[in-house]
């Protein structure tokens, strides 16, 4: 019994030493969940072990009580043996003692077969020593020492297993903490990556909007420049049109002035000589000359009006030609005949040409009008000499008229 208490004290001391030694190493272990799991897992086993221990304790108590009774009976028999005087009485007492020891040893062996109990072994040693079986007592004592060492080793192994379990739990907790830390780092990196992606997306959107704004601004600028160029060109055109209008107005004024002057001259001649015609003081030959002058002035006025009408048709785009095949030589002779009476005295009208006839696709009236203007100017500004109208053919240019 004392050895068992001493062993329990040693176990408690070892556990206390290990707990103090590893106090700071496993200060946060085991965690509550692991404790609950371990307690729940071993609850049934502990219950079974507790029941077995109770049965063994009851059986040990019964054996102990029997041993006590045997010891008391043995002590009484020893007293009887000392008091016995005859050998027969002593032999009977010894036989009874041997029987009692055998019964005690048998009970102890049965108890030891169920479980190696230190108290039982101590009692067996005591019985063997009392019975004089020292060799067997020594063997049981060696077995007791081996059992005590095995119990110590088992306790040490249990403590080491507990320490390993605590270490594993600590490693598990450290791994869980490391895993949580890594998860936190991953979550932080994911948040940073998300923030970076959001920032990059916002920057890309801003760059896209700025690019759109830049293109729109550039397009508007180009449109404004085009409008400016168009306005400048329109301004130039307006200035040119204005200048043309001013010039046209000036030319119109000059034209009206010239036309007025040109119209006034034949009109004055027509009006003046018409008044002279109705005057009876002039002879008939002079009136004939007056009538010829009025006729000439009328032709001049008619030609002037025709020129104005032709100019109006040219400006409006309604000027037209009637192209047919005409004899150019005949047209030239007709023009010369019409100017015979308009030349001044001392001026000759001649036509020199080697061609008798030349067919030409032209407008007879316009050709007559053109040559008439040329002859009119030539006759008007020729005071003496000759006005010669000639024409000749050229393979490249066709008909050439020379005045």
Secondary structure as UniProt FT lines:
FT   HELIX           2..21
FT   TURN            22..28
FT   HELIX           32..83
FT   HELIX           87..114
FT   HELIX           118..131
FT   HELIX           134..277
FT   TURN            280..281
FT   HELIX           284..316
FT   STRAND          324..327
FT   HELIX           328..338
FT   TURN            339..342
FT   TURN            345..346
FT   STRAND          347..352
FT   STRAND          359..362
FT   HELIX           364..380
FT   STRAND          385..394
FT   TURN            395..397
FT   STRAND          398..402
//
